[in-house]
Amino acid sequence: MSYLLDGYHGETAAMAPASERLQFIRRTYLHLAGAMVAFVGASAALIATGVAETIIRDIFLANRMSWLLLMVVFIGGTFVAQYMARARESVGLQYAGLALYVCLYTVLFVPILTIATSPKFGGSIYLPLQAGIVTLAVFTGLTLAVFVSGKDFSFLGPILFVGSFIALGVILAAILFGFNLGLVFCALMVALFAGYIIYDTSNILHHYGTHEHVAASMALFGSAAMLFYYILRIFMLARNE
């Protein structure tokens, strides 16, 4: 998930020679895969060691406002991480931004992953696996559709941006006033982040520079992670019913 691109000045991947463009795309998806592996590994470690359950019990269940604080830190942190990832002068800073981004998503996802996998909370180890398979299928299908069409979907940017702010407002209201976000909201969020995958994939083909593979992989990681989050919530809601 990326915020509106600030306008890259220079040669984009679309303008580069075919071999250089192919190398950029390959690096982008290799970094995406690496970010996913790091996310899964860190989440599994926190859950296996019991740290995740302690965080849920002592912080989030003890104080509802902890969720609001987490949202503020997450949003602010993602802006910082994206800025770092687009720093042309320092490759190290780009990777630090990607690492920060993965850490932020790990912290955000640990509560729901713990609940989803723990029999104590009515969960099952198979829930994240099932949601992951569906997410991978949707991500792959959307990616192939964008690559095959070759169209520029950057016009979706403002629409997705407004949709994100509306969704954020609903989420904050749910935290403050204690109402549950049901199946319809989750389905709408799945549609929103499917749109982000189309938008981000299109930007890889048409708007990112060939040196921006770290930022490109970060955008895809965020979109895919949030798609997984809401697909998992749908699975959990269906299981509870």
Backbone bond lengths (Angstrom), bond angles and torsions (degrees), N, CA, C in turn:
res aa  C-N    CA-C-N  psi(-1)  N-CA   C-N-CA  omega(-1)  CA-C   N-CA-C  phi
1 M - - - 1.461 - - 1.517 108.41 -
2 S 1.292 116.02 122.25 1.467 120.02 179.17 1.513 109.38 -121.01
3 Y 1.323 115.49 149.47 1.445 119.37 172.60 1.525 107.22 -80.88
4 L 1.302 117.33 172.23 1.457 120.52 -175.30 1.524 110.32 -53.00
5 L 1.315 115.45 130.43 1.457 119.84 -179.69 1.520 109.56 -63.64
6 D 1.320 115.04 139.14 1.461 119.48 -174.54 1.521 112.85 -86.88
7 G 1.329 116.47 11.78 1.446 118.38 176.58 1.513 111.92 89.43
8 Y 1.310 116.93 97.26 1.467 120.55 179.74 1.509 109.60 -84.13
9 H 1.293 116.08 127.79 1.468 120.90 -179.76 1.532 108.30 -106.56
10 G 1.297 115.97 110.80 1.448 120.96 -177.46 1.515 109.13 143.67
11 E 1.320 116.11 -167.65 1.453 120.55 -177.28 1.518 110.63 -77.38
12 T 1.310 117.01 122.09 1.449 121.57 176.07 1.525 109.01 -87.15
13 A 1.326 115.27 169.52 1.465 119.76 179.01 1.525 110.71 -61.26
14 A 1.337 116.33 -33.82 1.463 120.33 -179.73 1.528 111.76 -65.15
15 M 1.340 117.65 -28.19 1.460 122.03 -178.51 1.521 112.17 -90.79
16 A 1.333 117.49 -13.05 1.463 121.85 -175.27 1.524 111.28 -77.75
17 P 1.329 117.78 160.81 1.468 120.63 173.98 1.525 110.82 -57.94
18 A 1.319 116.14 154.76 1.466 121.32 -174.23 1.528 112.41 -56.54
19 S 1.334 117.13 -41.29 1.463 120.34 -177.94 1.523 111.29 -66.00
20 E 1.335 116.53 -40.05 1.460 120.52 179.65 1.528 110.40 -70.19
21 R 1.335 116.13 -38.34 1.464 120.36 178.24 1.525 110.50 -63.92
22 L 1.338 116.31 -42.78 1.456 120.60 179.46 1.522 111.37 -64.25
23 Q 1.325 116.72 -38.77 1.458 120.83 177.98 1.524 111.29 -65.15
24 F 1.323 116.91 -39.63 1.466 121.34 177.62 1.531 110.71 -62.40
25 I 1.320 116.34 -45.83 1.466 120.34 -179.86 1.521 110.62 -63.94
26 R 1.330 116.82 -41.49 1.466 120.62 179.45 1.535 110.18 -63.13
27 R 1.331 117.27 -44.50 1.467 120.19 179.39 1.524 111.15 -63.44
28 T 1.324 116.45 -39.58 1.464 120.66 -179.53 1.523 110.89 -59.29
29 Y 1.333 116.86 -48.18 1.469 119.18 -175.66 1.524 112.00 -77.45
30 L 1.313 117.99 -25.27 1.462 119.65 172.52 1.526 110.49 -67.98
31 H 1.330 116.89 -40.65 1.462 120.36 176.93 1.525 110.84 -67.46
32 L 1.322 116.65 -36.63 1.460 119.96 175.54 1.522 110.71 -60.87
33 A 1.323 116.37 -46.08 1.464 120.54 178.48 1.529 111.01 -61.09
34 G 1.336 116.70 -41.40 1.457 120.44 178.58 1.514 111.84 -63.59
35 A 1.337 117.21 -40.59 1.462 121.17 178.36 1.522 110.70 -64.24
36 M 1.334 116.80 -39.63 1.464 120.91 179.05 1.528 111.11 -64.92
37 V 1.321 116.22 -42.76 1.468 120.14 179.14 1.528 110.28 -63.15
38 A 1.333 116.66 -43.20 1.462 120.52 178.96 1.522 110.94 -63.18
39 F 1.318 116.74 -41.18 1.469 121.56 178.69 1.527 111.37 -62.40
40 V 1.322 116.38 -48.56 1.469 120.71 -179.66 1.528 110.22 -63.01
41 G 1.333 116.69 -43.93 1.459 120.74 -179.12 1.520 112.50 -63.22
42 A 1.335 116.60 -45.33 1.465 120.40 -179.52 1.523 110.83 -66.23
43 S 1.325 117.33 -41.63 1.462 120.76 179.19 1.523 111.14 -63.82
44 A 1.339 116.13 -44.81 1.462 120.52 179.75 1.523 111.21 -62.34
45 A 1.335 117.00 -38.57 1.465 120.96 179.99 1.525 111.10 -65.55
46 L 1.329 116.77 -43.08 1.462 120.40 179.57 1.525 111.68 -64.63
47 I 1.330 116.07 -38.45 1.466 119.88 179.90 1.525 110.88 -72.37
48 A 1.331 117.10 -44.15 1.469 121.36 -176.56 1.520 112.32 -65.24
49 T 1.320 117.03 -34.42 1.467 120.52 -178.12 1.529 112.89 -84.11
50 G 1.328 116.82 -6.49 1.460 120.05 -179.56 1.509 114.36 85.45
51 V 1.324 116.81 -2.76 1.465 120.46 -179.51 1.522 110.40 -63.72
52 A 1.335 116.65 -39.93 1.460 120.66 -178.30 1.523 111.57 -62.09
53 E 1.332 116.70 -43.83 1.468 120.05 179.98 1.524 111.07 -65.79
54 T 1.310 116.87 -36.10 1.460 120.66 177.21 1.522 111.09 -64.70
55 I 1.323 116.08 -41.54 1.468 120.90 178.38 1.525 110.14 -61.52
56 I 1.327 116.66 -44.35 1.460 120.54 -179.41 1.525 110.75 -63.23
57 R 1.331 116.48 -47.37 1.468 121.28 -174.70 1.527 111.99 -69.71
58 D 1.317 117.53 -45.99 1.463 121.09 -171.11 1.522 113.83 -88.67
59 I 1.322 116.55 -17.63 1.464 118.54 -176.59 1.526 111.23 -115.85
60 F 1.336 116.56 -61.36 1.458 119.22 -170.37 1.525 113.40 -77.46
61 L 1.339 118.15 -39.49 1.453 119.73 177.83 1.521 111.66 -76.31
62 A 1.310 116.80 -25.23 1.467 120.85 -179.23 1.522 112.36 -77.57
63 N 1.325 117.26 -27.07 1.465 120.13 -175.12 1.527 109.48 -148.81
64 R 1.333 115.00 112.98 1.462 119.65 -178.77 1.520 112.18 -60.92
65 M 1.330 117.14 -31.89 1.459 120.51 -178.00 1.526 111.87 -67.97
66 S 1.332 117.00 -15.03 1.463 120.12 176.10 1.527 110.71 -60.25
67 W 1.345 115.60 -34.07 1.466 119.04 177.64 1.532 110.98 -65.37
68 L 1.322 115.77 -39.06 1.465 119.82 178.60 1.522 110.45 -64.88
69 L 1.329 116.76 -42.29 1.456 121.02 177.69 1.525 110.72 -62.29
70 L 1.333 116.02 -41.21 1.467 119.99 178.24 1.518 111.09 -61.04
71 M 1.338 117.47 -41.69 1.460 121.05 179.55 1.526 110.98 -63.19
72 V 1.325 116.77 -41.48 1.471 120.61 179.59 1.526 110.52 -63.70
73 V 1.333 115.91 -46.39 1.466 120.46 179.49 1.527 110.29 -63.59
74 F 1.326 116.70 -41.48 1.464 120.83 -178.45 1.528 111.27 -63.77
75 I 1.320 116.62 -48.94 1.464 120.14 -178.24 1.526 111.06 -64.13
76 G 1.321 116.06 -47.05 1.464 119.19 178.06 1.519 111.95 -62.11
77 G 1.332 116.00 -41.89 1.462 120.81 -179.68 1.509 113.14 -64.70
78 T 1.341 117.00 -37.65 1.465 119.15 -179.81 1.530 111.54 -67.83
79 F 1.336 116.80 -36.08 1.472 119.42 175.68 1.526 110.30 -62.19
80 V 1.335 116.28 -44.55 1.457 120.79 179.37 1.526 110.73 -63.12
81 A 1.338 116.78 -44.81 1.465 121.35 -178.26 1.525 111.37 -63.14
82 Q 1.327 116.66 -40.76 1.465 119.65 179.33 1.524 110.97 -67.74
83 Y 1.309 117.18 -37.65 1.466 120.36 176.00 1.528 110.47 -62.43
84 M 1.319 116.66 -43.35 1.466 121.37 179.34 1.520 111.06 -63.46
85 A 1.325 116.93 -41.03 1.464 121.03 -176.51 1.523 112.36 -67.65
86 R 1.321 117.16 -21.27 1.467 120.28 -179.63 1.526 112.19 -99.28
87 A 1.340 116.36 12.64 1.468 120.70 179.05 1.525 109.92 -76.48
88 R 1.303 117.70 106.65 1.464 121.98 -175.63 1.525 112.30 -69.86
89 E 1.341 116.32 -26.80 1.458 119.09 -172.44 1.520 113.31 -80.31
90 S 1.326 119.32 -12.40 1.465 120.92 -175.08 1.522 111.22 -143.45
91 V 1.332 116.57 111.29 1.460 121.18 176.28 1.531 109.83 -66.25
92 G 1.334 115.51 -37.78 1.460 119.59 178.76 1.518 111.93 -60.11
93 L 1.330 116.50 -39.59 1.461 120.43 178.69 1.522 111.01 -66.91
94 Q 1.320 116.52 -35.49 1.463 120.05 176.56 1.533 110.99 -61.40
95 Y 1.324 116.35 -46.10 1.469 119.77 -179.49 1.528 111.49 -69.33
96 A 1.322 116.84 -32.30 1.459 120.19 175.50 1.528 109.94 -64.33
97 G 1.325 116.18 -38.25 1.461 120.61 176.98 1.523 111.69 -63.88
98 L 1.322 116.20 -42.27 1.463 120.07 178.22 1.522 110.89 -64.56
99 A 1.329 116.60 -42.09 1.468 120.85 178.48 1.524 111.01 -62.69
100 L 1.326 116.77 -43.10 1.462 120.78 177.51 1.521 110.46 -61.43
101 Y 1.311 116.62 -41.85 1.469 122.25 -179.60 1.522 110.93 -60.68
102 V 1.319 116.86 -46.16 1.464 121.27 179.42 1.528 110.37 -64.15
103 C 1.317 117.23 -40.29 1.472 121.08 178.44 1.524 111.23 -62.63
104 L 1.322 116.89 -42.46 1.458 120.81 179.66 1.525 111.10 -62.14
105 Y 1.313 116.39 -43.66 1.469 119.77 179.31 1.530 111.41 -68.54
106 T 1.313 116.61 -33.75 1.466 119.61 177.69 1.526 110.59 -63.33
107 V 1.331 116.31 -46.19 1.465 120.34 179.34 1.530 110.63 -63.68
108 L 1.329 116.99 -41.15 1.461 120.99 -179.70 1.521 111.84 -64.83
109 F 1.341 116.85 -36.56 1.459 120.95 -172.83 1.529 113.68 -89.80
110 V 1.327 117.65 -19.67 1.464 119.85 -175.23 1.529 113.67 -55.14
111 P 1.338 119.39 -43.19 1.466 117.91 178.81 1.523 113.79 -59.02
112 I 1.330 118.18 -49.30 1.449 119.83 -177.00 1.531 111.37 -69.40
113 L 1.326 117.54 -34.71 1.464 119.95 177.91 1.525 110.92 -67.71
114 T 1.317 116.76 -37.15 1.467 120.68 178.26 1.526 110.26 -64.69
115 I 1.319 116.10 -46.67 1.466 120.51 179.43 1.528 110.89 -64.88
116 A 1.341 115.95 -41.09 1.461 120.26 -177.10 1.524 112.58 -66.43
117 T 1.325 118.08 -31.17 1.467 121.18 -174.29 1.520 113.44 -98.16
118 S 1.329 118.09 -11.84 1.463 120.42 -173.48 1.531 111.93 -95.43
119 P 1.338 118.29 122.65 1.471 120.60 174.44 1.523 112.21 -59.14
120 K 1.336 116.36 -27.83 1.466 121.15 179.00 1.522 111.46 -58.70
121 F 1.341 116.00 -34.01 1.458 121.49 179.49 1.528 112.13 -99.78
122 G 1.331 116.60 13.12 1.454 120.61 -178.69 1.511 114.16 81.13
123 G 1.326 116.65 17.25 1.458 120.63 -178.18 1.520 112.82 -97.44
124 S 1.323 114.51 -175.60 1.453 121.81 179.32 1.515 108.97 -151.72
125 I 1.324 116.38 145.22 1.459 121.16 179.21 1.522 111.56 -60.61
126 Y 1.341 115.51 -22.00 1.461 119.56 -177.18 1.522 113.16 -79.13
127 L 1.327 118.00 -19.65 1.468 119.85 -178.10 1.532 112.94 -60.79
128 P 1.344 119.12 -52.96 1.469 118.24 177.43 1.528 112.66 -62.05
129 L 1.327 116.54 -34.74 1.463 119.60 178.65 1.522 110.70 -63.76
130 Q 1.334 116.98 -45.73 1.457 120.64 178.90 1.526 111.04 -63.35
131 A 1.339 115.79 -44.32 1.462 119.62 178.83 1.526 110.96 -64.21
132 G 1.336 116.70 -36.40 1.458 121.02 178.48 1.515 112.16 -65.01
133 I 1.338 116.61 -40.13 1.466 120.26 178.92 1.524 110.79 -64.65
134 V 1.329 116.10 -43.75 1.466 119.73 178.81 1.529 110.42 -64.52
135 T 1.328 116.23 -42.22 1.467 120.43 178.69 1.526 110.91 -60.78
136 L 1.323 116.91 -44.86 1.460 120.74 179.50 1.520 110.92 -61.98
137 A 1.329 116.98 -40.60 1.465 120.65 179.96 1.526 110.87 -64.86
138 V 1.338 116.41 -44.41 1.466 120.05 179.74 1.530 110.19 -66.28
139 F 1.323 116.93 -45.16 1.464 121.46 179.84 1.528 110.83 -59.65
140 T 1.323 116.96 -46.21 1.460 121.03 -179.74 1.518 111.30 -63.16
141 G 1.332 116.43 -44.77 1.459 119.98 -179.59 1.517 112.37 -62.25
142 L 1.321 117.26 -44.56 1.464 121.05 179.48 1.522 111.39 -66.46
143 T 1.328 116.56 -40.11 1.466 120.84 179.10 1.524 110.82 -61.87
144 L 1.320 115.75 -47.75 1.470 119.94 179.84 1.525 111.00 -62.54
145 A 1.329 116.84 -39.29 1.462 120.42 -179.70 1.525 110.92 -61.96
146 V 1.345 116.83 -42.87 1.468 120.37 -180.00 1.525 110.63 -68.06
147 F 1.328 116.68 -43.35 1.472 119.82 -179.38 1.523 110.93 -64.17
148 V 1.318 116.85 -42.09 1.469 120.36 -178.29 1.524 110.74 -68.20
149 S 1.330 116.69 -42.37 1.472 119.58 -178.51 1.521 111.82 -70.43
150 G 1.343 116.00 -36.00 1.460 119.98 -178.51 1.516 114.08 69.69
151 K 1.330 117.83 9.35 1.462 121.37 -177.08 1.526 111.74 -78.89
152 D 1.316 114.72 156.53 1.462 121.67 176.91 1.534 107.98 -95.43
153 F 1.332 116.13 112.60 1.460 121.33 -178.08 1.534 111.81 -102.17
154 S 1.321 116.44 24.86 1.465 118.74 -178.19 1.520 112.27 -65.70
155 F 1.341 117.49 -18.40 1.462 120.08 178.06 1.528 111.63 -64.18
156 L 1.337 117.01 -16.90 1.465 120.49 178.38 1.532 112.12 -72.47
157 G 1.328 117.32 -18.64 1.453 121.33 -174.12 1.520 114.94 -50.73
158 P 1.342 118.88 -57.43 1.470 119.31 -179.58 1.526 113.18 -60.79
159 I 1.331 116.92 -36.76 1.470 120.86 179.75 1.524 109.99 -63.80
160 L 1.323 116.72 -46.77 1.461 121.25 -179.73 1.521 111.16 -66.32
161 F 1.323 115.87 -36.40 1.460 120.27 -179.38 1.533 110.97 -64.15
162 V 1.314 116.20 -45.29 1.472 120.75 177.79 1.527 109.97 -65.18
163 G 1.336 116.11 -43.38 1.462 119.84 178.39 1.511 112.18 -59.86
164 S 1.324 116.56 -37.21 1.469 120.98 178.97 1.524 111.71 -65.39
165 F 1.325 116.54 -41.12 1.456 119.42 179.90 1.527 111.69 -69.07
166 I 1.320 116.90 -36.01 1.462 119.72 175.86 1.524 109.73 -64.37
167 A 1.329 116.26 -45.35 1.466 120.64 179.44 1.519 110.96 -62.42
168 L 1.345 116.34 -40.65 1.461 120.01 178.53 1.521 111.24 -61.99
169 G 1.326 116.51 -40.24 1.455 120.14 177.72 1.520 112.19 -61.99
170 V 1.331 116.34 -41.03 1.461 120.55 178.34 1.525 110.73 -65.05
171 I 1.333 116.68 -42.10 1.468 121.14 -179.73 1.525 110.93 -64.22
172 L 1.321 116.78 -43.88 1.468 120.23 179.07 1.530 110.88 -64.20
173 A 1.328 116.28 -38.89 1.466 119.71 177.14 1.523 110.64 -63.48
174 A 1.328 116.57 -39.04 1.465 120.59 178.68 1.526 111.07 -64.09
175 I 1.330 116.67 -38.71 1.464 120.55 178.52 1.528 110.74 -67.59
176 L 1.328 116.52 -44.42 1.460 120.89 -175.57 1.527 112.63 -71.60
177 F 1.331 116.80 -38.32 1.462 120.23 -172.83 1.534 113.22 -107.24
178 G 1.342 116.32 -1.26 1.454 120.00 170.01 1.504 116.59 72.90
179 F 1.351 119.12 28.39 1.465 118.78 174.90 1.521 109.92 -101.88
180 N 1.327 115.27 155.63 1.458 121.17 -175.63 1.527 111.49 -87.99
181 L 1.315 115.27 144.26 1.456 121.73 175.37 1.524 107.77 -94.20
182 G 1.306 116.84 115.88 1.451 121.17 -169.77 1.518 114.57 -89.74
183 L 1.309 114.53 -162.84 1.457 122.57 -173.84 1.524 112.52 -64.16
184 V 1.325 116.63 -40.00 1.472 119.85 -178.34 1.528 110.49 -62.37
185 F 1.336 116.51 -44.94 1.461 119.86 178.94 1.525 110.57 -60.85
186 C 1.336 116.91 -44.55 1.469 120.40 -179.82 1.522 111.28 -61.42
187 A 1.338 116.41 -40.49 1.460 120.12 178.59 1.524 111.36 -64.15
188 L 1.333 116.39 -40.04 1.468 120.02 177.08 1.523 111.40 -64.69
189 M 1.331 116.30 -36.48 1.460 119.87 178.55 1.525 111.52 -69.90
190 V 1.320 117.08 -34.80 1.464 120.02 174.48 1.525 109.67 -60.73
191 A 1.330 116.41 -43.51 1.467 120.42 178.02 1.528 110.99 -63.67
192 L 1.341 116.53 -40.55 1.474 120.67 179.85 1.519 110.92 -60.92
193 F 1.331 117.29 -47.29 1.466 119.11 -175.78 1.529 112.68 -79.56
194 A 1.315 116.75 -21.17 1.467 118.88 168.33 1.529 108.84 -64.83
195 G 1.336 115.45 -39.27 1.467 119.60 175.54 1.514 112.08 -62.95
196 Y 1.334 116.95 -38.54 1.458 120.63 177.46 1.532 111.46 -64.10
197 I 1.319 117.32 -37.43 1.470 120.00 178.41 1.524 109.85 -63.32
198 I 1.328 116.36 -42.49 1.471 120.02 176.87 1.526 110.01 -61.92
199 Y 1.323 116.17 -45.89 1.468 121.70 -178.91 1.524 111.53 -62.76
200 D 1.328 117.25 -47.89 1.464 121.19 -177.83 1.527 111.60 -66.50
201 T 1.322 116.50 -40.53 1.469 120.10 179.07 1.525 110.27 -64.63
202 S 1.322 116.46 -41.44 1.463 120.70 177.21 1.523 111.27 -61.71
203 N 1.345 116.65 -40.16 1.463 120.00 178.93 1.524 111.71 -64.34
204 I 1.328 116.52 -33.81 1.472 120.14 176.52 1.517 110.17 -61.01
205 L 1.305 116.93 -39.16 1.460 121.03 -178.52 1.522 112.88 -78.02
206 H 1.335 117.43 -30.15 1.461 119.45 -167.85 1.522 116.27 -120.96
207 H 1.341 119.04 -21.49 1.458 118.73 -168.45 1.520 115.91 -128.60
208 Y 1.307 118.91 -23.01 1.469 119.02 178.20 1.516 110.79 -78.04
209 G 1.348 115.56 146.34 1.453 120.26 171.76 1.522 110.38 -76.85
210 T 1.307 116.95 159.02 1.463 120.52 -175.68 1.526 113.11 -66.87
211 H 1.349 117.74 -14.61 1.464 120.76 177.85 1.522 111.89 -92.86
212 E 1.321 117.79 -1.61 1.461 121.48 -172.03 1.533 113.40 -99.33
213 H 1.312 116.71 34.35 1.467 119.76 -177.72 1.527 111.98 -66.66
214 V 1.325 118.09 -30.32 1.470 119.95 178.80 1.523 110.11 -67.85
215 A 1.324 117.25 -47.36 1.463 120.81 178.20 1.522 111.08 -63.75
216 A 1.322 117.23 -38.98 1.459 120.74 179.49 1.523 111.51 -64.76
217 S 1.327 116.76 -43.54 1.462 120.37 179.38 1.528 110.56 -66.40
218 M 1.328 117.10 -34.79 1.459 121.13 177.82 1.522 110.99 -63.17
219 A 1.326 116.57 -43.86 1.463 120.47 179.33 1.522 110.91 -60.67
220 L 1.322 116.41 -45.85 1.464 120.61 179.14 1.522 111.22 -64.39
221 F 1.326 117.02 -39.94 1.460 120.94 179.78 1.525 110.66 -60.53
222 G 1.327 117.00 -46.25 1.452 120.32 -179.44 1.517 112.22 -61.90
223 S 1.326 116.98 -43.53 1.463 120.63 -179.69 1.523 111.37 -65.45
224 A 1.336 116.31 -45.16 1.462 120.22 -179.36 1.525 111.20 -66.30
225 A 1.335 116.83 -39.08 1.466 120.88 -179.98 1.521 110.88 -64.12
226 M 1.325 117.82 -44.68 1.450 119.97 -179.48 1.529 111.30 -70.20
227 L 1.309 117.67 -33.65 1.464 120.61 173.43 1.524 109.98 -60.27
228 F 1.327 116.41 -45.66 1.466 121.36 177.09 1.524 111.03 -60.22
229 Y 1.319 116.94 -42.59 1.470 121.73 -177.87 1.523 111.05 -55.95
230 Y 1.329 116.11 -47.94 1.466 118.97 -175.34 1.525 112.24 -80.21
231 I 1.309 118.31 -28.17 1.464 119.51 171.88 1.522 109.47 -65.89
232 L 1.335 116.60 -40.62 1.464 120.36 176.97 1.523 110.82 -62.68
233 R 1.307 118.07 -40.98 1.458 120.97 178.09 1.524 111.25 -62.51
234 I 1.321 117.18 -37.99 1.464 120.59 177.07 1.523 110.22 -63.52
235 F 1.329 117.04 -43.40 1.465 120.97 177.26 1.526 110.73 -61.26
236 M 1.317 116.83 -40.62 1.462 120.46 -179.52 1.523 111.70 -67.99
237 L 1.330 116.87 -40.87 1.458 120.61 177.75 1.526 110.90 -64.27
238 A 1.325 116.25 -41.65 1.464 120.33 178.47 1.526 111.09 -64.12
239 R 1.322 116.82 -37.91 1.456 120.88 179.72 1.536 110.89 -67.21
240 N 1.327 116.59 -39.90 1.464 120.53 -179.92 1.518 112.53 -66.73
241 E 1.337 114.82 -33.44 1.464 118.70 179.59 1.531 111.53 -75.48
